[in-house]
């Protein structure tokens, strides 16, 4: 899986430490870089998470953006604990299989925390502009995913992100896909069967894991 476990309770202690380490910046508050009008927008967006702009002010832009995005998903009626990876992990557990992770929690957080301040602020500003569209976009995304609409998914997951937030695209998809391909190449040197489950966004588009594997002469086949 992307992470060794998706169990929120098991991850909570480590995630709390990582948020303090990589997600907080009380000495450089958001209000230093956001205009008064943007702080008002932040306050409206923060209400989705039951928070205020003042409460988010001590966090780094990437964490504020992620907090708003996750809250908007819940408000739209989606359960973060119902992801495919969590269901796969439950099946593994029932069969006595302990999954490995392509990344660990800190590596995943550093996807966001390694961005420059300006890149983080761009991500936050985009999130503040679009959080109200979350319900419509998530419904559309699920519809495309359930029907295997690759063109639609690529437009939403890949093309839009690459166009609107290229730095986030590079950090969230491009670089991680390249790292995973190296690991998959090593796996293929072994024997037996390995099952890998990652987010759909990593499997579509010109910079997908599958495209990168193909460039290295490794064939893959999509099945329904």
SULMO-V907836 format. One record per pair of residues at least 12 apart in sequence whose C-alpha atoms are under 10 Angstrom apart, sorted by the first residue. I is the first residue (numbers start at 1). GAP is how many residues later the second one is. D is the distance in Angstrom with one decimal. If there is no record, write none. Layout:
i=I gap=GAP d=D
i=I gap=GAP d=D
//
This chain:
i=1 gap=84 d=6.9
i=1 gap=85 d=9.4
i=1 gap=87 d=8.7
i=1 gap=88 d=8.2
i=1 gap=98 d=6.7
i=1 gap=99 d=6.3
i=1 gap=100 d=5.0
i=1 gap=101 d=6.3
i=1 gap=102 d=8.4
i=1 gap=194 d=8.6
i=1 gap=195 d=5.9
i=1 gap=196 d=5.2
i=1 gap=197 d=6.1
i=1 gap=198 d=9.3
i=2 gap=83 d=8.3
i=2 gap=97 d=9.7
i=2 gap=98 d=8.3
i=2 gap=99 d=5.1
i=2 gap=100 d=4.9
i=2 gap=101 d=5.8
i=2 gap=102 d=7.9
i=2 gap=103 d=9.3
i=2 gap=106 d=8.7
i=2 gap=178 d=9.2
i=2 gap=194 d=8.5
i=2 gap=195 d=7.2
i=2 gap=196 d=5.8
i=2 gap=197 d=8.2
i=3 gap=82 d=9.2
i=3 gap=96 d=8.5
i=3 gap=97 d=7.1
i=3 gap=98 d=4.2
i=3 gap=99 d=6.1
i=3 gap=100 d=5.4
i=3 gap=101 d=5.6
i=3 gap=102 d=6.8
i=3 gap=104 d=9.6
i=3 gap=105 d=8.4
i=3 gap=195 d=9.3
i=4 gap=85 d=9.1
i=4 gap=94 d=8.1
i=4 gap=95 d=5.7
i=4 gap=96 d=4.7
i=4 gap=97 d=4.0
i=4 gap=98 d=7.7
i=4 gap=99 d=7.6
i=4 gap=100 d=6.9
i=4 gap=101 d=8.6
i=5 gap=80 d=9.0
i=5 gap=81 d=8.1
i=5 gap=84 d=7.4
i=5 gap=85 d=10.0
i=5 gap=93 d=8.7
i=5 gap=94 d=7.3
i=5 gap=95 d=8.0
i=5 gap=96 d=7.5
i=5 gap=99 d=9.2
i=5 gap=100 d=9.4
i=6 gap=75 d=8.4
i=6 gap=77 d=9.2
i=6 gap=79 d=7.3
i=6 gap=80 d=5.8
i=6 gap=81 d=9.5
i=6 gap=82 d=9.9
i=6 gap=83 d=7.5
i=6 gap=84 d=9.6
i=7 gap=74 d=8.4
i=7 gap=79 d=7.5
i=7 gap=82 d=8.9
i=7 gap=83 d=9.7
i=8 gap=72 d=9.9
i=8 gap=73 d=8.2
i=11 gap=94 d=8.3
i=14 gap=91 d=8.0
i=14 gap=92 d=8.8
i=15 gap=90 d=7.3
i=15 gap=91 d=8.2
i=15 gap=94 d=9.0
i=17 gap=89 d=9.8
i=18 gap=87 d=8.3
i=18 gap=88 d=6.7
i=18 gap=91 d=7.7
i=18 gap=92 d=9.5
i=19 gap=40 d=9.0
i=19 gap=41 d=9.7
i=19 gap=44 d=8.1
i=19 gap=87 d=9.5
i=19 gap=90 d=8.3
i=19 gap=94 d=9.8
i=20 gap=39 d=9.0
i=21 gap=85 d=9.9
i=21 gap=92 d=9.8
i=22 gap=37 d=9.2
i=22 gap=38 d=8.0
i=22 gap=40 d=9.6
i=22 gap=41 d=8.7
i=22 gap=84 d=8.9
i=22 gap=87 d=7.6
i=22 gap=88 d=7.6
i=22 gap=90 d=9.1
i=22 gap=91 d=6.1
i=22 gap=92 d=9.0
i=23 gap=35 d=8.9
i=23 gap=36 d=5.7
i=23 gap=37 d=5.3
i=23 gap=38 d=8.2
i=23 gap=39 d=7.4
i=23 gap=40 d=5.6
i=23 gap=41 d=8.5
i=23 gap=86 d=8.7
i=23 gap=87 d=9.7
i=23 gap=89 d=9.2
i=23 gap=90 d=7.2
i=24 gap=32 d=9.3
i=24 gap=33 d=9.1
i=24 gap=34 d=6.0
i=24 gap=35 d=4.2
i=24 gap=36 d=5.3
i=24 gap=37 d=9.0
i=24 gap=38 d=9.8
i=24 gap=39 d=7.9
i=24 gap=40 d=9.5
i=25 gap=32 d=8.6
i=25 gap=33 d=5.5
i=25 gap=34 d=5.4
i=25 gap=35 d=5.6
i=25 gap=36 d=9.2
i=26 gap=30 d=9.9
i=26 gap=31 d=7.6
i=26 gap=32 d=4.3
i=26 gap=33 d=6.7
i=26 gap=34 d=8.4
i=27 gap=31 d=7.7
i=27 gap=32 d=9.7
i=28 gap=29 d=8.8
i=28 gap=30 d=7.5
i=28 gap=31 d=8.6
i=28 gap=32 d=8.1
i=29 gap=25 d=9.5
i=29 gap=27 d=8.7
i=29 gap=28 d=5.2
i=29 gap=29 d=5.2
i=29 gap=30 d=6.9
i=29 gap=31 d=7.5
i=29 gap=32 d=9.0
i=30 gap=12 d=9.7
i=30 gap=23 d=8.8
i=30 gap=24 d=9.2
i=30 gap=26 d=7.8
i=30 gap=27 d=5.0
i=30 gap=28 d=6.9
i=30 gap=29 d=7.2
i=30 gap=30 d=7.0
i=30 gap=31 d=6.8
i=30 gap=34 d=9.1
i=30 gap=91 d=8.7
i=31 gap=22 d=8.9
i=31 gap=23 d=8.8
i=31 gap=25 d=9.7
i=31 gap=26 d=6.5
i=31 gap=27 d=9.0
i=32 gap=25 d=9.2
i=33 gap=28 d=9.7
i=33 gap=84 d=9.4
i=33 gap=85 d=9.2
i=33 gap=88 d=8.1
i=34 gap=87 d=8.4
i=34 gap=91 d=9.0
i=38 gap=15 d=9.9
i=38 gap=87 d=8.1
i=38 gap=90 d=8.6
i=38 gap=91 d=9.9
i=39 gap=13 d=9.8
i=39 gap=14 d=6.6
i=39 gap=15 d=8.9
i=39 gap=18 d=9.1
i=40 gap=12 d=9.6
i=40 gap=13 d=7.6
i=41 gap=12 d=8.6
i=41 gap=84 d=9.3
i=41 gap=87 d=6.8
i=41 gap=88 d=8.4
i=42 gap=12 d=9.3
i=42 gap=14 d=8.6
i=42 gap=15 d=9.4
i=42 gap=22 d=9.0
i=42 gap=23 d=9.4
i=42 gap=26 d=9.1
i=42 gap=82 d=8.9
i=42 gap=83 d=8.7
i=42 gap=85 d=9.5
i=42 gap=86 d=6.4
i=42 gap=87 d=9.5
i=43 gap=12 d=9.2
i=43 gap=13 d=8.7
i=43 gap=14 d=9.8
i=43 gap=85 d=9.6
i=44 gap=84 d=8.7
i=45 gap=19 d=9.8
i=45 gap=20 d=9.4
i=45 gap=22 d=9.8
i=45 gap=23 d=6.5
i=45 gap=24 d=9.2
i=45 gap=26 d=9.4
i=45 gap=27 d=8.8
i=45 gap=82 d=8.7
i=45 gap=83 d=6.2
i=45 gap=84 d=8.9
i=45 gap=85 d=9.6
i=45 gap=86 d=7.1
i=45 gap=87 d=8.3
i=46 gap=18 d=8.3
i=46 gap=19 d=9.3
i=46 gap=21 d=8.1
i=46 gap=22 d=6.1
i=46 gap=23 d=9.8
i=46 gap=25 d=8.7
i=46 gap=26 d=9.6
i=46 gap=82 d=9.0
i=47 gap=21 d=8.6
i=47 gap=24 d=9.1
i=47 gap=25 d=9.8
i=48 gap=19 d=9.2
i=48 gap=20 d=6.7
i=48 gap=21 d=9.0
i=48 gap=22 d=9.3
i=48 gap=23 d=5.9
i=48 gap=24 d=6.2
i=48 gap=25 d=9.6
i=48 gap=26 d=9.1
i=48 gap=27 d=7.3
i=48 gap=83 d=8.9
i=48 gap=84 d=9.3
i=49 gap=18 d=7.1
i=49 gap=19 d=6.2
i=49 gap=20 d=8.9
i=49 gap=21 d=8.2
i=49 gap=22 d=5.0
i=49 gap=23 d=7.5
i=49 gap=25 d=9.0
i=49 gap=26 d=8.7
i=50 gap=18 d=9.7
i=50 gap=21 d=8.6
i=51 gap=16 d=9.8
i=51 gap=17 d=9.4
i=56 gap=12 d=9.8
i=60 gap=52 d=10.0
i=60 gap=53 d=8.4
i=60 gap=57 d=8.4
i=60 gap=60 d=7.8
i=60 gap=61 d=8.7
i=60 gap=64 d=9.5
i=61 gap=51 d=9.5
i=61 gap=52 d=9.2
i=61 gap=56 d=7.7
i=61 gap=57 d=9.1
i=61 gap=58 d=9.0
i=61 gap=59 d=5.3
i=61 gap=60 d=5.5
i=61 gap=61 d=8.6
i=61 gap=62 d=7.6
i=61 gap=63 d=5.7
i=61 gap=64 d=8.9
i=62 gap=47 d=9.7
i=62 gap=49 d=9.9
i=62 gap=50 d=6.1
i=62 gap=51 d=6.9
i=62 gap=52 d=9.8
i=62 gap=53 d=8.5
i=62 gap=55 d=8.9
i=62 gap=57 d=8.8
i=62 gap=58 d=5.1
i=62 gap=59 d=7.3
i=62 gap=60 d=9.1
i=62 gap=61 d=6.7
i=62 gap=62 d=6.3
i=62 gap=65 d=9.8
i=63 gap=46 d=9.4
i=63 gap=49 d=8.1
i=63 gap=50 d=8.4
i=63 gap=57 d=8.9
i=63 gap=60 d=9.9
i=63 gap=61 d=8.6
i=64 gap=56 d=9.6
i=64 gap=57 d=9.7
i=64 gap=59 d=9.6
i=64 gap=60 d=6.9
i=64 gap=63 d=9.3
i=64 gap=64 d=9.8
i=65 gap=55 d=8.5
i=65 gap=56 d=8.8
i=65 gap=57 d=9.7
i=65 gap=58 d=6.8
i=65 gap=59 d=4.7
i=65 gap=60 d=8.1
i=65 gap=61 d=8.6
i=65 gap=62 d=5.9
i=65 gap=63 d=7.5
i=65 gap=66 d=9.4
i=66 gap=46 d=9.4
i=66 gap=57 d=9.1
i=66 gap=58 d=8.2
i=66 gap=61 d=8.3
i=67 gap=60 d=9.9
i=68 gap=56 d=9.0
i=68 gap=59 d=7.4
i=68 gap=60 d=7.9
i=68 gap=63 d=7.2
i=69 gap=55 d=9.7
i=69 gap=58 d=6.9
i=69 gap=59 d=8.9
i=69 gap=61 d=9.1
i=69 gap=62 d=6.5
i=69 gap=63 d=9.7
i=69 gap=65 d=8.0
i=70 gap=61 d=9.6
i=70 gap=64 d=9.7
i=71 gap=60 d=9.2
i=71 gap=63 d=9.7
i=72 gap=58 d=9.9
i=72 gap=59 d=6.2
i=72 gap=60 d=7.4
i=72 gap=61 d=8.8
i=72 gap=62 d=6.1
i=72 gap=63 d=7.6
i=72 gap=66 d=9.9
i=73 gap=58 d=8.8
i=73 gap=61 d=6.4
i=73 gap=62 d=7.0
i=73 gap=64 d=9.9
i=73 gap=65 d=7.6
i=74 gap=60 d=9.6
i=74 gap=61 d=9.2
i=75 gap=57 d=10.0
i=75 gap=59 d=8.8
i=75 gap=60 d=7.8
i=76 gap=56 d=9.5
i=76 gap=57 d=9.5
i=76 gap=58 d=6.8
i=76 gap=59 d=4.7
i=76 gap=60 d=8.4
i=76 gap=61 d=9.8
i=76 gap=62 d=7.9
i=76 gap=63 d=8.7
i=77 gap=58 d=7.9
i=77 gap=61 d=9.6
i=77 gap=62 d=9.7
i=78 gap=57 d=8.9
i=78 gap=60 d=8.5
i=78 gap=61 d=9.4
i=83 gap=116 d=9.3
i=84 gap=113 d=8.2
i=84 gap=114 d=8.8
i=84 gap=115 d=8.5
i=85 gap=111 d=9.7
i=85 gap=112 d=6.5
i=85 gap=113 d=7.2
i=85 gap=114 d=8.2
i=88 gap=107 d=9.9
i=88 gap=108 d=9.8
i=88 gap=109 d=7.8
i=89 gap=108 d=9.6
i=99 gap=96 d=9.4
i=99 gap=97 d=9.4
i=100 gap=96 d=9.5
i=101 gap=95 d=9.4
i=101 gap=96 d=9.9
i=102 gap=74 d=9.4
i=102 gap=77 d=8.6
i=102 gap=78 d=6.5
i=102 gap=79 d=9.9
i=102 gap=81 d=7.6
i=102 gap=82 d=9.1
i=102 gap=94 d=9.1
i=102 gap=95 d=9.9
i=102 gap=96 d=9.2
i=103 gap=73 d=9.1
i=103 gap=76 d=9.3
i=103 gap=77 d=8.6
i=107 gap=69 d=9.8
i=108 gap=64 d=9.0
i=108 gap=68 d=9.2
i=110 gap=61 d=9.2
i=110 gap=62 d=10.0
i=111 gap=57 d=8.6
i=111 gap=59 d=9.5
i=111 gap=60 d=5.7
i=111 gap=61 d=6.2
i=111 gap=62 d=9.4
i=111 gap=64 d=9.0
i=111 gap=65 d=8.4
i=112 gap=56 d=7.9
i=112 gap=59 d=7.2
i=112 gap=60 d=7.8
i=113 gap=58 d=9.9
i=114 gap=57 d=8.5
i=115 gap=52 d=7.9
i=115 gap=53 d=8.2
i=115 gap=56 d=7.8
i=116 gap=51 d=9.4
i=119 gap=46 d=8.5
i=119 gap=47 d=9.3
i=119 gap=48 d=6.6
i=119 gap=49 d=7.6
i=120 gap=47 d=9.1
i=120 gap=48 d=8.5
i=122 gap=42 d=9.5
i=122 gap=43 d=7.4
i=122 gap=45 d=9.0
i=122 gap=46 d=9.1
i=123 gap=41 d=9.5
i=123 gap=42 d=7.0
i=123 gap=43 d=9.9
i=123 gap=44 d=8.8
i=123 gap=45 d=7.2
i=126 gap=38 d=8.3
i=126 gap=39 d=8.1
i=137 gap=19 d=8.5
i=140 gap=12 d=9.0
i=140 gap=13 d=9.1
i=140 gap=16 d=9.2
i=141 gap=12 d=6.8
i=141 gap=15 d=7.6
i=141 gap=16 d=8.6
i=144 gap=12 d=9.7
i=145 gap=55 d=8.1
i=147 gap=77 d=9.9
i=148 gap=76 d=8.3
i=150 gap=50 d=9.7
i=150 gap=53 d=9.6
i=150 gap=54 d=7.1
i=150 gap=55 d=8.7
i=151 gap=53 d=8.7
i=151 gap=54 d=8.8
i=153 gap=47 d=8.4
i=153 gap=48 d=7.7
i=153 gap=51 d=7.7
i=153 gap=52 d=9.0
i=154 gap=46 d=9.4
i=154 gap=47 d=7.5
i=154 gap=48 d=9.9
i=154 gap=49 d=9.2
i=154 gap=50 d=5.9
i=154 gap=51 d=5.8
i=154 gap=52 d=9.3
i=155 gap=49 d=9.6
i=155 gap=50 d=8.7
i=156 gap=45 d=9.1
i=157 gap=12 d=9.4
i=157 gap=16 d=9.7
i=157 gap=43 d=8.4
i=157 gap=44 d=5.6
i=157 gap=45 d=8.9
i=157 gap=47 d=8.4
i=157 gap=48 d=8.9
i=158 gap=15 d=8.4
i=158 gap=16 d=10.0
i=158 gap=43 d=6.8
i=158 gap=44 d=8.8
i=158 gap=46 d=7.6
i=158 gap=47 d=6.5
i=158 gap=48 d=9.0
i=158 gap=49 d=8.9
i=158 gap=50 d=9.2
i=159 gap=46 d=8.0
i=159 gap=47 d=9.8
i=161 gap=12 d=9.7
i=162 gap=12 d=9.8
i=170 gap=37 d=9.7
i=172 gap=29 d=9.6
i=172 gap=30 d=9.1
i=173 gap=26 d=10.0
i=173 gap=28 d=7.5
i=173 gap=29 d=6.3
i=173 gap=30 d=9.7
i=173 gap=34 d=7.9
i=173 gap=35 d=7.8
i=173 gap=36 d=9.2
i=174 gap=28 d=8.4
i=174 gap=32 d=9.7
i=174 gap=33 d=6.1
i=174 gap=34 d=7.5
i=174 gap=35 d=8.8
i=174 gap=38 d=9.9
i=175 gap=32 d=9.4
i=176 gap=26 d=8.6
i=176 gap=32 d=9.8
i=176 gap=33 d=9.0
i=177 gap=24 d=10.0
i=177 gap=25 d=6.6
i=177 gap=26 d=8.9
i=177 gap=30 d=7.6
i=177 gap=31 d=6.4
i=177 gap=32 d=5.3
i=177 gap=33 d=9.0
i=177 gap=34 d=9.7
i=177 gap=35 d=7.9
i=177 gap=36 d=9.8
i=178 gap=29 d=8.5
i=178 gap=30 d=8.6
i=178 gap=31 d=7.1
i=178 gap=34 d=7.2
i=178 gap=35 d=9.2
i=179 gap=30 d=9.4
i=180 gap=22 d=9.9
i=180 gap=29 d=7.4
i=180 gap=32 d=9.8
i=180 gap=33 d=9.9
i=181 gap=27 d=9.6
i=181 gap=28 d=6.3
i=181 gap=29 d=8.6
i=181 gap=30 d=9.9
i=181 gap=31 d=7.0
i=181 gap=32 d=6.5
i=181 gap=35 d=9.4
i=182 gap=30 d=9.8
i=182 gap=31 d=9.1
i=184 gap=12 d=9.2
i=184 gap=25 d=9.5
i=184 gap=29 d=8.7
i=185 gap=28 d=8.3
i=185 gap=31 d=9.2
i=185 gap=33 d=8.6
i=188 gap=30 d=9.5
i=210 gap=12 d=9.7
//
